[in-house]
Amino acid sequence: MAVILDQHQLAYFAVPKTACTSIKTMFFEIENGFAFHDFRASGRYWWIHHFYKTLLFERQNHARIANHHRIAVVRDPIQRLLSCYSNRVLHHKELSQANAQAQLRGTGLPFDPSLRSFVSNLRGYMAAVESINHHARPMVDYLGRDTGYFARLYRMSELDAFVADVSAATGTLVGLPRLQTGGPRIEVDTLSKEVVTMLREFYAEDYEVFAGFL
């Protein structure tokens, strides 16, 4: 479900790797008056995504938020995929043998892939490992294909404006924490033309739909 603040007629649509963990944590504090911290209860680990789930656009309750001020953050698709690789593959080791042996068994996909191998086999990794699928899916899967559905789409470079607008709408002054930042920074200009071409093709619809916001 989108993050919904009915009392403010506000709805935020999350997209993985567009600061969504930080933004959800900010909204939790707005809604509850105290900061969220990961915790355990009865042996189960709970984090912010248990309370504000990131759903596909088609699964959202659009009737409930028909009159809400709907907002989201978008990001250059290649930069978003590089963040996915850096954080989920290099930092969290989600494609290591220790973590993905069962999922990758019989696929022929290598553990701990290089960036080129990851991009070349992106569809295979997405099919085999749900977390990679969740973080690498095109933005249109989460935001739909009509940008006019949203009151505003913010670029990653406009996060300060996003926070200011949310603070004004809710009457609550909050900051945006920096979360899920683990992993090295990989710049687009370090990629080979081959890798860029593969990613441009994979995210072609994102580049078309969100052309005016990237």
C-alpha beads as a LAMMPS data file, in Angstrom:
LAMMPS data file: protein, C-alpha beads

214 atoms
213 bonds

1 atom types
1 bond types

-500.0 500.0 xlo xhi
-500.0 500.0 ylo yhi
-500.0 500.0 zlo zhi

Masses

1 110.0

Atoms # bond

1 1 1 0.000 0.000 0.000
2 1 1 1.131 3.548 -0.608
3 1 1 2.005 5.549 2.501
4 1 1 -1.336 7.217 3.172
5 1 1 -1.955 10.128 5.528
6 1 1 -5.708 10.497 5.258
7 1 1 -5.862 13.465 7.624
8 1 1 -3.664 15.374 5.192
9 1 1 -5.058 13.831 1.982
10 1 1 -1.523 12.778 1.102
11 1 1 -0.286 9.559 -0.527
12 1 1 3.330 8.630 -1.235
13 1 1 4.150 5.845 -3.719
14 1 1 7.430 4.101 -2.952
15 1 1 9.909 2.829 -5.532
16 1 1 12.858 0.695 -4.354
17 1 1 16.247 2.437 -4.582
18 1 1 14.762 5.936 -4.694
19 1 1 15.389 6.747 -1.017
20 1 1 12.204 4.896 -0.103
21 1 1 13.517 3.452 3.191
22 1 1 14.492 6.933 4.331
23 1 1 11.201 8.435 3.158
24 1 1 9.077 5.749 4.816
25 1 1 10.974 6.301 8.059
26 1 1 10.245 10.016 7.791
27 1 1 6.543 9.362 7.239
28 1 1 6.434 7.027 10.244
29 1 1 7.683 9.848 12.452
30 1 1 5.132 12.257 10.977
31 1 1 2.309 9.807 11.565
32 1 1 3.328 8.619 15.033
33 1 1 5.291 11.440 16.605
34 1 1 8.410 9.379 17.308
35 1 1 11.262 7.966 15.273
36 1 1 11.123 4.397 13.977
37 1 1 13.793 1.900 14.997
38 1 1 14.101 -1.678 13.804
39 1 1 13.121 -4.108 16.556
40 1 1 12.510 -7.724 17.469
41 1 1 9.326 -9.169 18.970
42 1 1 8.892 -12.856 19.842
43 1 1 12.005 -13.664 17.857
44 1 1 10.817 -11.904 14.714
45 1 1 12.649 -8.971 13.207
46 1 1 10.540 -5.969 12.174
47 1 1 11.650 -3.091 9.979
48 1 1 9.954 -0.154 8.304
49 1 1 8.893 -2.097 5.201
50 1 1 6.685 -4.355 7.322
51 1 1 4.543 -1.326 8.127
52 1 1 4.689 0.511 4.806
53 1 1 4.836 -2.135 2.105
54 1 1 5.991 -1.275 -1.408
55 1 1 3.322 -2.557 -3.782
56 1 1 3.059 -2.719 -7.535
57 1 1 0.930 0.028 -9.059
58 1 1 -1.775 -2.408 -10.126
59 1 1 -2.186 -3.631 -6.540
60 1 1 -2.699 -0.213 -4.969
61 1 1 -6.102 0.764 -3.563
62 1 1 -6.625 3.612 -6.005
63 1 1 -10.223 4.229 -4.949
64 1 1 -9.116 5.078 -1.413
65 1 1 -6.708 7.781 -2.595
66 1 1 -8.669 9.099 -5.567
67 1 1 -8.781 12.594 -4.043
68 1 1 -5.392 12.536 -2.340
69 1 1 -2.315 14.569 -3.245
70 1 1 -0.230 11.770 -4.767
71 1 1 3.556 12.045 -4.877
72 1 1 6.603 9.896 -5.641
73 1 1 10.350 10.120 -6.223
74 1 1 11.918 8.980 -9.499
75 1 1 15.515 8.291 -10.424
76 1 1 17.546 7.750 -13.560
77 1 1 16.999 4.013 -14.223
78 1 1 20.676 3.195 -14.730
79 1 1 21.664 5.004 -11.529
80 1 1 18.897 3.136 -9.742
81 1 1 20.158 -0.237 -11.021
82 1 1 23.718 0.640 -9.992
83 1 1 22.434 1.408 -6.506
84 1 1 20.685 -1.972 -6.487
85 1 1 23.890 -3.762 -7.479
86 1 1 26.040 -1.856 -4.998
87 1 1 23.684 -2.235 -2.031
88 1 1 22.017 -5.614 -2.576
89 1 1 24.806 -7.530 -4.356
90 1 1 28.059 -6.009 -3.075
91 1 1 26.983 -4.854 0.398
92 1 1 24.254 -7.297 1.466
93 1 1 25.759 -10.196 -0.528
94 1 1 22.338 -11.363 -1.683
95 1 1 23.861 -13.270 -4.609
96 1 1 26.632 -14.914 -2.621
97 1 1 26.787 -18.680 -2.315
98 1 1 25.992 -18.379 1.390
99 1 1 22.770 -16.461 0.729
100 1 1 21.586 -17.589 -2.713
101 1 1 22.721 -21.172 -3.142
102 1 1 19.179 -22.560 -3.118
103 1 1 17.760 -19.876 -5.427
104 1 1 20.553 -20.105 -7.998
105 1 1 20.878 -23.874 -8.007
106 1 1 20.472 -25.187 -11.550
107 1 1 20.284 -21.729 -13.131
108 1 1 23.871 -21.559 -14.329
109 1 1 24.079 -18.041 -12.905
110 1 1 27.336 -17.214 -11.101
111 1 1 27.477 -16.262 -7.446
112 1 1 28.801 -12.792 -6.608
113 1 1 28.592 -11.606 -10.229
114 1 1 30.610 -8.751 -11.630
115 1 1 28.539 -5.762 -12.700
116 1 1 28.736 -6.800 -16.350
117 1 1 27.668 -10.359 -15.500
118 1 1 24.843 -9.042 -13.326
119 1 1 23.540 -6.791 -16.092
120 1 1 23.945 -9.465 -18.774
121 1 1 21.932 -11.910 -16.661
122 1 1 19.599 -9.424 -14.998
123 1 1 16.367 -11.148 -16.005
124 1 1 17.706 -14.468 -14.747
125 1 1 18.714 -13.060 -11.375
126 1 1 15.365 -11.314 -11.048
127 1 1 13.516 -14.546 -11.780
128 1 1 15.589 -16.500 -9.263
129 1 1 15.942 -14.082 -6.330
130 1 1 12.888 -12.127 -5.172
131 1 1 14.850 -9.332 -3.511
132 1 1 16.690 -8.609 -6.766
133 1 1 13.379 -8.670 -8.625
134 1 1 11.881 -6.253 -6.098
135 1 1 14.743 -3.765 -6.297
136 1 1 15.445 -3.952 -10.046
137 1 1 11.932 -3.907 -11.516
138 1 1 11.238 -0.919 -13.777
139 1 1 9.692 2.135 -12.143
140 1 1 6.583 1.807 -14.306
141 1 1 5.747 -1.341 -12.338
142 1 1 5.468 0.770 -9.185
143 1 1 4.224 4.094 -10.573
144 1 1 2.207 3.109 -13.620
145 1 1 2.519 4.677 -17.037
146 1 1 0.615 7.947 -16.612
147 1 1 2.712 10.610 -14.917
148 1 1 -0.395 12.788 -14.758
149 1 1 -1.717 10.496 -12.029
150 1 1 0.638 12.232 -9.612
151 1 1 0.413 15.761 -8.276
152 1 1 4.196 15.846 -8.453
153 1 1 7.090 13.537 -9.247
154 1 1 10.348 14.557 -7.576
155 1 1 13.839 13.850 -8.836
156 1 1 16.423 12.492 -6.401
157 1 1 18.089 15.902 -6.612
158 1 1 14.834 17.420 -5.319
159 1 1 14.607 15.498 -2.049
160 1 1 14.984 18.717 -0.057
161 1 1 11.945 20.114 -1.867
162 1 1 10.109 16.828 -1.262
163 1 1 10.742 17.067 2.485
164 1 1 9.803 20.756 2.566
165 1 1 6.543 20.126 0.715
166 1 1 5.610 17.192 2.962
167 1 1 6.432 19.259 6.053
168 1 1 4.235 22.098 4.780
169 1 1 1.378 19.729 3.946
170 1 1 1.459 18.003 7.335
171 1 1 2.509 20.890 9.545
172 1 1 5.328 18.717 10.889
173 1 1 8.992 19.622 10.603
174 1 1 11.027 16.462 10.119
175 1 1 14.338 15.496 8.606
176 1 1 15.099 12.798 6.072
177 1 1 17.460 10.142 7.465
178 1 1 20.047 8.561 5.145
179 1 1 19.385 4.823 5.235
180 1 1 20.350 1.826 3.072
181 1 1 23.517 3.555 1.912
182 1 1 25.826 0.540 2.228
183 1 1 27.977 -0.321 -0.778
184 1 1 30.409 1.582 -3.006
185 1 1 29.245 4.403 -5.230
186 1 1 29.362 3.406 -8.902
187 1 1 29.253 6.222 -11.454
188 1 1 27.430 5.829 -14.758
189 1 1 30.364 7.276 -16.683
190 1 1 32.547 4.345 -15.585
191 1 1 30.333 1.834 -17.409
192 1 1 31.169 0.354 -20.785
193 1 1 29.002 1.290 -23.758
194 1 1 27.843 -2.328 -23.874
195 1 1 26.534 -2.256 -20.307
196 1 1 24.860 1.124 -20.825
197 1 1 23.166 -0.166 -23.985
198 1 1 21.860 -3.261 -22.205
199 1 1 20.442 -1.180 -19.376
200 1 1 18.924 1.430 -21.705
201 1 1 17.141 -1.390 -23.501
202 1 1 15.963 -3.055 -20.296
203 1 1 14.613 0.213 -18.870
204 1 1 13.428 1.648 -22.189
205 1 1 9.865 2.133 -20.958
206 1 1 11.033 3.979 -17.853
207 1 1 13.089 6.326 -20.008
208 1 1 10.080 6.941 -22.239
209 1 1 7.437 7.406 -19.534
210 1 1 9.538 9.498 -17.137
211 1 1 11.585 11.366 -19.740
212 1 1 10.570 14.746 -18.364
213 1 1 11.596 13.890 -14.809
214 1 1 15.055 12.343 -15.185

Bonds

1 1 1 2
2 1 2 3
3 1 3 4
4 1 4 5
5 1 5 6
6 1 6 7
7 1 7 8
8 1 8 9
9 1 9 10
10 1 10 11
11 1 11 12
12 1 12 13
13 1 13 14
14 1 14 15
15 1 15 16
16 1 16 17
17 1 17 18
18 1 18 19
19 1 19 20
20 1 20 21
21 1 21 22
22 1 22 23
23 1 23 24
24 1 24 25
25 1 25 26
26 1 26 27
27 1 27 28
28 1 28 29
29 1 29 30
30 1 30 31
31 1 31 32
32 1 32 33
33 1 33 34
34 1 34 35
35 1 35 36
36 1 36 37
37 1 37 38
38 1 38 39
39 1 39 40
40 1 40 41
41 1 41 42
42 1 42 43
43 1 43 44
44 1 44 45
45 1 45 46
46 1 46 47
47 1 47 48
48 1 48 49
49 1 49 50
50 1 50 51
51 1 51 52
52 1 52 53
53 1 53 54
54 1 54 55
55 1 55 56
56 1 56 57
57 1 57 58
58 1 58 59
59 1 59 60
60 1 60 61
61 1 61 62
62 1 62 63
63 1 63 64
64 1 64 65
65 1 65 66
66 1 66 67
67 1 67 68
68 1 68 69
69 1 69 70
70 1 70 71
71 1 71 72
72 1 72 73
73 1 73 74
74 1 74 75
75 1 75 76
76 1 76 77
77 1 77 78
78 1 78 79
79 1 79 80
80 1 80 81
81 1 81 82
82 1 82 83
83 1 83 84
84 1 84 85
85 1 85 86
86 1 86 87
87 1 87 88
88 1 88 89
89 1 89 90
90 1 90 91
91 1 91 92
92 1 92 93
93 1 93 94
94 1 94 95
95 1 95 96
96 1 96 97
97 1 97 98
98 1 98 99
99 1 99 100
100 1 100 101
101 1 101 102
102 1 102 103
103 1 103 104
104 1 104 105
105 1 105 106
106 1 106 107
107 1 107 108
108 1 108 109
109 1 109 110
110 1 110 111
111 1 111 112
112 1 112 113
113 1 113 114
114 1 114 115
115 1 115 116
116 1 116 117
117 1 117 118
118 1 118 119
119 1 119 120
120 1 120 121
121 1 121 122
122 1 122 123
123 1 123 124
124 1 124 125
125 1 125 126
126 1 126 127
127 1 127 128
128 1 128 129
129 1 129 130
130 1 130 131
131 1 131 132
132 1 132 133
133 1 133 134
134 1 134 135
135 1 135 136
136 1 136 137
137 1 137 138
138 1 138 139
139 1 139 140
140 1 140 141
141 1 141 142
142 1 142 143
143 1 143 144
144 1 144 145
145 1 145 146
146 1 146 147
147 1 147 148
148 1 148 149
149 1 149 150
150 1 150 151
151 1 151 152
152 1 152 153
153 1 153 154
154 1 154 155
155 1 155 156
156 1 156 157
157 1 157 158
158 1 158 159
159 1 159 160
160 1 160 161
161 1 161 162
162 1 162 163
163 1 163 164
164 1 164 165
165 1 165 166
166 1 166 167
167 1 167 168
168 1 168 169
169 1 169 170
170 1 170 171
171 1 171 172
172 1 172 173
173 1 173 174
174 1 174 175
175 1 175 176
176 1 176 177
177 1 177 178
178 1 178 179
179 1 179 180
180 1 180 181
181 1 181 182
182 1 182 183
183 1 183 184
184 1 184 185
185 1 185 186
186 1 186 187
187 1 187 188
188 1 188 189
189 1 189 190
190 1 190 191
191 1 191 192
192 1 192 193
193 1 193 194
194 1 194 195
195 1 195 196
196 1 196 197
197 1 197 198
198 1 198 199
199 1 199 200
200 1 200 201
201 1 201 202
202 1 202 203
203 1 203 204
204 1 204 205
205 1 205 206
206 1 206 207
207 1 207 208
208 1 208 209
209 1 209 210
210 1 210 211
211 1 211 212
212 1 212 213
213 1 213 214
